[in-house]
Amino acid sequence: MTDDATTDGELRALEPTEVRARRRPLAIALVYAWQLAWGFVLATPAHAWANRSWGAHPDGDAVLFRPGGYNLVSWFLGADAALAVVTRTTLVLFVVGVLLSQIPLGALLASLATGRGSVGIAPRPASALRASIASFFPLLVVLVLTSIVQLAIVAAGAWVGSSVSRAFLPSLGETPAFGVNMVVLALFVLGACIIGVLGDVARAAVVHDVVTNDDDERRAFSRVKNALVMTRLVSRNALTATSLAWGWRAAIGVALVVAGSGAANILGGQGGGALTALTLIHQAVVLGRTALRASWLARATRLVAYVARARRGVDASD
């Protein structure tokens, strides 16, 4: 490849030091746009129900924000058959959204892992989308496996916490025993979070495998197997650092949600400029969390790229 191919050069896998989320603002913006669009779709059933129930009220849905929540509670307690329909529809849309979200996720990971020319500028959206489609089923398998393990860990934590709490109940009393239950459950939830971290590393490994072996016709489960091997190597060498890299970004994401919730408590139920401000704050929180997610996935992609390079070195020496 020549140096003059810096703007439209051949697509290549980036070196680990080249992988940076800040170099892919368009990919982050497209993921944000997907979340915004599907959020509208997901909210449509509830919006239609609220509009039917409160659309004729002089204050509209502002009554639902009044202190005490009487109108909100009475609305749900006195719900007609629409509640079941809205719940089922929203649940179906949520599941469909989770499945379809593997496509923008794969495109983002492909954009992070590849670049054009000697400076590694962003791949074209079509190239990232092709890699995403090729990664779709392996990413789906990783999602299912990760979810099953996380649910099993949380369920085990609930059972162990409850058992330990009952054992301490006679000696400690109800409130301290409940605290013990929460501590035990929190430890298991932390374990489930670590599984989620490793799941993201596996996702990065899947897409990295696709973009570096695009002529490889391996089946989805073969790519998943390779991704799990890569994840095991990452966890063996850098589990603590990887977890901390995810943790501080997750903490900032939670802080953004708390700040957005506080703004909603202050501005909720108002129209005009307050509603506009609340909308902008809400979208700033979503965009911020999307950027943090991209930053973490870039870190996961770098780890995978380092391990892949080390494995290639071992294979070459053999």
C-alpha positions as a printed Julia matrix, in Angstrom:
318×3 Matrix{Float64}:
   0.0     0.0    0.0
   1.33    3.44  -0.93
   1.3     6.52   1.25
  -0.96    8.4   -1.15
  -3.79    6.04  -0.25
  -4.49    7.88   2.95
  -7.99    8.99   2.07
  -9.3     6.08   0.05
  -6.86    3.27   0.69
  -7.36   -0.42   1.13
  -9.27   -1.48   4.22
  -7.02   -3.05   6.84
  -7.12   -4.22  10.43
  -5.76   -1.49  12.69
  -2.83   -1.93  15.01
  -3.84   -1.9   18.7
  -2.44    1.6   19.27
  -4.56    2.94  16.4
  -7.88    1.84  17.88
  -9.55    4.89  19.4
 -13.26    5.62  19.77
 -12.7     9.37  19.32
 -11.58    8.65  15.75
 -15.0     7.22  14.9
 -17.52   10.02  15.67
 -19.75    9.09  12.72
 -20.03    5.46  13.87
 -20.92    6.64  17.39
 -23.49    9.06  15.97
 -25.08    6.29  13.88
 -25.37    4.01  16.92
 -26.94    6.9   18.84
 -29.36    7.48  15.94
 -30.33    3.81  15.99
 -31.01    3.95  19.73
 -33.07    7.11  19.31
 -35.11    5.64  16.44
 -35.79    2.35  18.21
 -36.59    4.23  21.41
 -39.39    5.98  19.53
 -40.64    2.62  18.25
 -40.48    1.08  21.72
 -42.39    3.99  23.25
 -45.14    3.99  20.62
 -47.55    1.52  22.33
 -47.33    3.31  25.71
 -47.67    6.69  24.02
 -50.77    5.59  22.13
 -52.32    4.26  25.35
 -51.49    7.43  27.3
 -52.86    9.59  24.5
 -56.1     7.64  24.47
 -56.42    7.85  28.25
 -55.29   11.43  28.88
 -55.38   13.15  25.52
 -58.71   14.8   26.24
 -57.66   16.02  29.69
 -57.09   19.81  29.85
 -53.62   19.29  31.34
 -52.74   16.32  29.16
 -50.23   13.9   30.71
 -48.97   16.62  33.08
 -51.34   15.22  35.7
 -49.19   12.09  35.84
 -46.3    14.16  37.22
 -48.23   15.73  40.09
 -46.84   15.11  43.61
 -48.06   11.89  45.2
 -48.56   10.13  41.86
 -52.27    9.58  42.55
 -53.33    9.89  38.91
 -50.49    7.66  37.74
 -51.31    4.94  40.25
 -55.05    5.11  39.58
 -54.37    4.89  35.85
 -52.45    1.63  36.22
 -54.69    0.12  38.91
 -57.78    0.89  36.89
 -56.23   -0.22  33.61
 -58.4    -1.95  31.06
 -57.39   -4.63  28.58
 -55.06   -2.11  26.92
 -52.46   -2.64  29.66
 -51.95   -6.3   28.69
 -51.75   -5.41  25.0
 -49.28   -2.59  25.61
 -47.14   -4.78  27.87
 -46.99   -7.67  25.39
 -46.29   -5.39  22.44
 -43.58   -3.5   24.28
 -41.95   -6.75  25.4
 -41.92   -8.1   21.84
 -40.48   -4.84  20.52
 -37.83   -4.9   23.26
 -36.72   -8.43  22.33
 -36.68   -7.56  18.62
 -34.68   -4.44  19.4
 -32.1    -6.42  21.4
 -31.69   -8.83  18.48
 -31.46   -6.12  15.84
 -29.05   -4.07  17.95
 -26.37   -6.64  17.14
 -26.16   -5.03  13.69
 -25.19   -1.48  14.8
 -23.01   -3.01  17.52
 -21.16   -5.11  14.96
 -20.81   -2.11  12.65
 -19.34   -0.02  15.47
 -16.87   -2.77  16.39
 -15.9    -3.19  12.74
 -15.36    0.55  12.43
 -13.18    0.54  15.54
 -11.13   -2.43  14.36
 -10.48   -1.39  10.76
  -9.33    1.65   8.82
  -8.36    2.86   5.36
  -5.0     4.04   4.23
  -1.81    4.48   6.21
  -3.5     6.73   8.78
  -6.39    4.35   9.36
  -9.32    6.63   8.58
 -12.8     5.26   9.21
 -14.1     2.55   6.88
 -17.06    3.34   4.72
 -20.43    2.57   6.35
 -21.09   -0.13   3.74
 -17.87   -1.95   4.68
 -18.69   -1.8    8.39
 -22.22   -3.01   7.68
 -20.96   -6.0    5.67
 -18.69   -7.0    8.55
 -21.58   -6.52  10.95
 -23.87   -8.8    8.95
 -21.14  -11.44   8.79
 -20.8   -11.14  12.58
 -24.52  -11.16  13.34
 -25.06  -14.82  14.27
 -21.81  -15.2   16.26
 -22.7   -12.02  18.16
 -26.15  -13.45  18.8
 -24.63  -16.65  20.21
 -22.35  -14.6   22.49
 -25.37  -12.58  23.64
 -27.34  -15.71  24.51
 -24.43  -17.39  26.3
 -23.57  -14.27  28.28
 -27.19  -13.67  29.26
 -27.68  -17.26  30.42
 -24.55  -17.19  32.59
 -25.43  -13.78  34.05
 -28.99  -14.84  34.88
 -27.71  -18.04  36.48
 -25.23  -16.09  38.63
 -27.84  -13.56  39.78
 -30.35  -16.35  40.52
 -27.7   -18.22  42.52
 -26.91  -15.02  44.38
 -30.56  -14.51  45.28
 -30.8   -18.09  46.58
 -27.51  -17.98  48.51
 -28.28  -14.54  49.94
 -31.69  -15.65  51.1
 -30.27  -18.8   52.68
 -27.51  -16.92  54.49
 -30.0   -14.28  55.64
 -32.29  -16.92  57.15
 -29.31  -18.49  58.93
 -28.36  -15.16  60.53
 -31.92  -14.04  61.25
 -32.22  -15.52  64.8
 -28.91  -14.03  65.97
 -28.84  -10.7   64.12
 -32.46   -9.74  63.72
 -34.47   -8.84  60.63
 -32.75   -5.64  59.46
 -29.09   -6.82  59.78
 -30.0   -10.15  58.21
 -31.54   -8.32  55.26
 -28.3    -6.34  54.96
 -26.33   -9.58  54.81
 -28.67  -10.75  52.06
 -28.01   -7.59  50.04
 -24.23   -7.85  50.48
 -24.17  -11.45  49.29
 -26.42  -10.6   46.35
 -24.2    -7.62  45.46
 -21.16   -9.9   45.28
 -22.93  -12.18  42.84
 -24.13   -9.18  40.8
 -20.51   -8.05  40.62
 -19.65  -11.49  39.24
 -22.41  -11.11  36.64
 -20.96   -7.72  35.66
 -17.54   -9.31  35.13
 -19.19  -11.88  32.87
 -20.7    -8.97  30.95
 -17.23   -7.44  30.59
 -15.88  -10.7   29.2
 -18.91  -10.92  26.93
 -17.97   -7.57  25.41
 -14.41   -8.8   24.89
 -15.86  -11.85  23.13
 -17.97   -9.57  20.91
 -14.89   -7.57  19.99
 -13.06  -10.83  19.26
 -15.87  -12.04  16.98
 -15.8    -8.9   14.86
 -12.0    -8.78  14.86
 -12.0   -12.36  13.59
 -14.43  -11.42  10.81
 -12.52   -8.34   9.63
  -9.13  -10.07   9.74
 -10.36  -13.31   8.14
 -12.98  -11.99   5.75
 -12.24  -14.78   3.28
 -12.69  -17.41   5.97
 -15.96  -19.32   5.57
 -16.03  -20.67   9.09
 -19.41  -21.15  10.67
 -20.77  -19.01  13.46
 -19.91  -21.48  16.21
 -16.3   -21.71  15.0
 -16.0   -17.95  15.28
 -17.58  -18.07  18.74
 -15.13  -20.77  19.8
 -12.21  -18.63  18.64
 -13.69  -15.61  20.42
 -13.98  -17.56  23.67
 -10.33  -18.62  23.39
  -9.33  -14.98  22.88
 -11.48  -13.93  25.83
  -9.88  -16.56  28.05
  -6.43  -15.25  27.13
  -7.47  -11.66  27.87
  -9.01  -12.65  31.21
  -5.94  -14.65  32.17
  -3.55  -11.77  31.49
  -5.55   -8.62  32.24
  -8.85   -9.39  33.98
  -8.42   -6.78  36.74
  -7.31   -4.0   34.4
 -10.07   -4.86  31.95
 -12.73   -4.82  34.66
 -11.48   -1.48  35.98
 -11.49   -0.03  32.45
 -15.13   -1.01  32.14
 -15.93    0.0   35.72
 -14.97    3.67  35.62
 -16.85    4.16  32.37
 -19.89    2.4   33.83
 -19.69    4.62  36.92
 -19.75    7.76  34.76
 -22.69    6.31  32.83
 -24.61    5.76  36.07
 -23.78    9.3   37.18
 -25.2    10.63  33.91
 -28.44    8.7   34.47
 -28.71   10.01  38.04
 -28.17   13.56  36.79
 -30.81   13.06  34.1
 -33.23   11.66  36.65
 -32.68   14.68  38.87
 -33.39   16.99  35.95
 -36.57   15.03  35.21
 -37.75   15.47  38.81
 -37.2    19.22  38.52
 -38.52   19.81  35.0
 -40.97   16.92  34.57
 -44.61   17.68  33.82
 -43.88   21.13  32.4
 -44.18   22.29  28.83
 -42.5    24.94  26.74
 -38.85   25.67  27.44
 -38.7    23.26  30.39
 -39.8    20.37  28.18
 -37.28   21.33  25.5
 -34.51   21.52  28.11
 -35.48   18.14  29.55
 -35.46   16.59  26.08
 -32.0    17.96  25.37
 -30.7    16.75  28.74
 -32.16   13.31  28.15
 -30.54   13.03  24.72
 -27.23   14.33  26.07
 -27.31   11.49  28.63
 -28.03    8.92  25.9
 -25.28   10.3   23.65
 -22.83   10.41  26.55
 -23.53    6.81  27.48
 -23.18    5.78  23.83
 -19.78    7.48  23.65
 -18.68    5.78  26.89
 -19.82    2.43  25.5
 -17.82    3.05  22.32
 -14.78    4.0   24.4
 -15.02    0.75  26.34
 -15.49   -1.31  23.17
 -12.4     0.37  21.71
 -10.48   -0.76  24.79
 -11.82   -4.31  24.36
 -10.86   -4.24  20.67
  -7.31   -3.14  21.56
  -6.98   -6.01  24.02
  -8.18   -8.49  21.41
  -5.81   -7.03  18.81
  -2.84   -7.39  21.18
  -3.74  -11.02  21.91
  -4.28  -11.76  18.21
  -0.88  -10.27  17.37
   0.76  -12.33  20.11
  -0.9   -15.49  18.83
   0.27  -14.76  15.29
   3.8   -14.36  16.65
   3.62  -17.73  18.39
   2.24  -19.4   15.26
   4.99  -17.83  13.16
   7.7   -19.06  15.53
   6.3   -22.57  15.36
